[in-house]
Amino acid sequence: MTQPSDKALVPFVSVDNMMALVNATGIEAMLRDLAGYIEEDFKRWPEFDKTPRVASHSADGVIELMPTADADKYGFKYVNGHPKNIRDGFQTVTAFGVLSSVANGYPLLVTEMTVLTALRTAATSALVGSYLAPKGAKVMAMIGNGAQCEFQALAFKAICGIDTVRLYDIDPAATEKAVRNLAKSGLTVIPCRSGEEAIEGAQIITTCTADKQYATILTDNMVGSGVHINAIGGDCPGKTELHRDILLRSDIFVEYPPQTRIEGEIQQLDDTHPVTELWQVMRNEAAGRRDPRQITLFDSVGFAIEDFSALRFIHDRIRGTAFFDHLDMLADPDDPRDLVGMVNRAA
Ligand SMILES: NC(=O)c1ccc[n+]([C@@H]2O[C@H](COP(=O)([O-])OP(=O)(O)OC[C@H]3O[C@@H](n4cnc5c(N)ncnc54)[C@H](O)[C@@H]3O)[C@@H](O)[C@H]2O)c1
């Protein structure tokens, strides 16, 4: 059997290697470094091709493709969201992604993105929190203690300097898992019996639940002035977490309005309701938090540029390391037009 040429091989980061990379780097260092890449890309937002993600909905979930490109590289992520999955022992969200050269279209990287999505979502949330959360915020409520939960807690510790998380989930087993996983994090971790209890004294409220419906994780009377809400779980048509009245009292910050108006909390509002684009806040072209009593809301849905940043980060990070394999993925005939000859010679 002939060996594949260099042109045939694409660096591939398996789940095993992603975990090894995270453990060698440390989760908090990884979240900080990744947030740096995301911030760089938000600050050059106009350079990217942008489109709302392409979503294929079914009764139980959604499968999405999330593409974007700058002049040099193209990236996409395949990701699903199936809240019922955990009942059958499958994850709600799994993902993989590809980074390619714009110049010749050849893939430069194929990687798992289930772990990477949790990292990039948390890094984005905390990066946004560093612009919008009240100064000196130390306590975060975390409602929804599933797969994303601990990543969010660690990112807000590493990037925003929180020291306490107050956890609540309708399933106490999820909260117990998060308490266990955060035991050595240096955070004070407080399990709570209700959403109301979780938000007591919190300056940051993260909602991170999974339910394929208009849910009301936070009602209007639960949210006092001066907090920052990081709403992660409302990210599909018909899937939201906040009561509409909260939105009307908040200054709302979004990634990419054409996608967020379809998928985010703001699908509950009319299409002209004012929102601020985060890239403009990061470039100092729009105001972030203006006063300590204001409620700021990051209506997070997850945008392709965050995945592009994550792919770019991993591509840079694995260079010269053993944290990847070579995937024989691209046909490379001796004569580029003799594809069938290559197949025949392999017989
Ligand atoms: N915005 C983004 O960029 C982004 C990225 C990834 C995932 N998400 C979304 O974040 C959410 C969480 O993802 P995950 O992977 O952690 O899911 P998960 O299924 O692992 O965890 C969700 C948790 O929410 C809990 N929950 C459900 N309803 C609740 C309620 N009413 N009150 C309290 N807890 C409740 C469940 O018991 C579960 O433990 C999902 O909706 C997912 O689609 C968003």
The ligand as an SDF file (V2000), in Angstrom:
LIG
                    3D

 44 48  0  0  0  0  0  0  0  0999 V2000
  -25.0790   30.4380   23.4930 N   0  0  0  0  0  0  0  0  0  0  0  0
  -24.1590   29.5710   23.1300 C   0  0  0  0  0  0  0  0  0  0  0  0
  -23.1550   29.9110   22.5200 O   0  0  0  0  0  0  0  0  0  0  0  0
  -24.3420   28.1360   23.5300 C   0  0  0  0  0  0  0  0  0  0  0  0
  -23.3020   27.2210   23.3330 C   0  0  0  0  0  0  0  0  0  0  0  0
  -23.4740   25.9140   23.7760 C   0  0  0  0  0  0  0  0  0  0  0  0
  -24.6830   25.5220   24.3520 C   0  0  0  0  0  0  0  0  0  0  0  0
  -25.6900   26.4440   24.4720 N   0  0  0  0  0  0  0  0  0  0  0  0
  -26.9600   26.0850   25.1080 C   0  0  0  0  0  0  0  0  0  0  0  0
  -26.7200   26.0840   26.5070 O   0  0  0  0  0  0  0  0  0  0  0  0
  -27.6460   25.2030   27.1350 C   0  0  0  0  0  0  0  0  0  0  0  0
  -26.9190   24.2990   28.0970 C   0  0  0  0  0  0  0  0  0  0  0  0
  -26.1140   23.3960   27.3650 O   0  0  0  0  0  0  0  0  0  0  0  0
  -25.5030   22.1170   28.0850 P   0  0  0  0  0  0  0  0  0  0  0  0
  -24.6110   21.4620   27.0960 O   0  0  0  0  0  0  0  0  0  0  0  0
  -24.9550   22.5020   29.4210 O   0  0  0  0  0  0  0  0  0  0  0  0
  -26.8420   21.2650   28.2880 O   0  0  0  0  0  0  0  0  0  0  0  0
  -27.1340   20.0860   29.3300 P   0  0  0  0  0  0  0  0  0  0  0  0
  -28.3210   19.3680   28.8090 O   0  0  0  0  0  0  0  0  0  0  0  0
  -25.8860   19.3230   29.6040 O   0  0  0  0  0  0  0  0  0  0  0  0
  -27.5240   20.8530   30.6820 O   0  0  0  0  0  0  0  0  0  0  0  0
  -28.6950   21.6080   30.8210 C   0  0  0  0  0  0  0  0  0  0  0  0
  -29.1170   21.5830   32.2850 C   0  0  0  0  0  0  0  0  0  0  0  0
  -30.2670   22.4540   32.4390 O   0  0  0  0  0  0  0  0  0  0  0  0
  -31.0920   21.8840   33.4380 C   0  0  0  0  0  0  0  0  0  0  0  0
  -32.4090   22.5040   33.3470 N   0  0  0  0  0  0  0  0  0  0  0  0
  -33.3580   22.3200   32.3830 C   0  0  0  0  0  0  0  0  0  0  0  0
  -34.4520   23.0760   32.6680 N   0  0  0  0  0  0  0  0  0  0  0  0
  -34.1490   23.7530   33.8170 C   0  0  0  0  0  0  0  0  0  0  0  0
  -34.8700   24.6950   34.6130 C   0  0  0  0  0  0  0  0  0  0  0  0
  -36.1120   25.0600   34.2870 N   0  0  0  0  0  0  0  0  0  0  0  0
  -34.2630   25.2120   35.7240 N   0  0  0  0  0  0  0  0  0  0  0  0
  -33.0040   24.8220   36.0750 C   0  0  0  0  0  0  0  0  0  0  0  0
  -32.2790   23.9150   35.3500 N   0  0  0  0  0  0  0  0  0  0  0  0
  -32.8460   23.3990   34.2470 C   0  0  0  0  0  0  0  0  0  0  0  0
  -31.0490   20.3870   33.1200 C   0  0  0  0  0  0  0  0  0  0  0  0
  -31.4550   19.6120   34.2260 O   0  0  0  0  0  0  0  0  0  0  0  0
  -29.5660   20.1960   32.7620 C   0  0  0  0  0  0  0  0  0  0  0  0
  -28.7790   19.8140   33.8810 O   0  0  0  0  0  0  0  0  0  0  0  0
  -28.3620   24.4720   26.0190 C   0  0  0  0  0  0  0  0  0  0  0  0
  -29.6460   25.0690   25.8460 O   0  0  0  0  0  0  0  0  0  0  0  0
  -27.4830   24.7080   24.8070 C   0  0  0  0  0  0  0  0  0  0  0  0
  -28.2310   24.6920   23.6040 O   0  0  0  0  0  0  0  0  0  0  0  0
  -25.5430   27.7260   24.0800 C   0  0  0  0  0  0  0  0  0  0  0  0
  1  2  1  0
  2  3  2  0
  2  4  1  0
  4  5  1  0
  4 44  2  0
  5  6  2  0
  6  7  1  0
  7  8  2  0
  8  9  1  0
  8 44  1  0
  9 10  1  0
  9 42  1  0
 10 11  1  0
 11 12  1  0
 11 40  1  0
 12 13  1  0
 13 14  1  0
 14 15  2  0
 14 16  1  0
 14 17  1  0
 17 18  1  0
 18 19  2  0
 18 20  1  0
 18 21  1  0
 21 22  1  0
 22 23  1  0
 23 24  1  0
 23 38  1  0
 24 25  1  0
 25 26  1  0
 25 36  1  0
 26 27  1  0
 26 35  1  0
 27 28  2  0
 28 29  1  0
 29 30  1  0
 29 35  2  0
 30 31  1  0
 30 32  2  0
 32 33  1  0
 33 34  2  0
 34 35  1  0
 36 37  1  0
 36 38  1  0
 38 39  1  0
 40 41  1  0
 40 42  1  0
 42 43  1  0
M  CHG  2   8   1  16  -1
M  END
$$$$
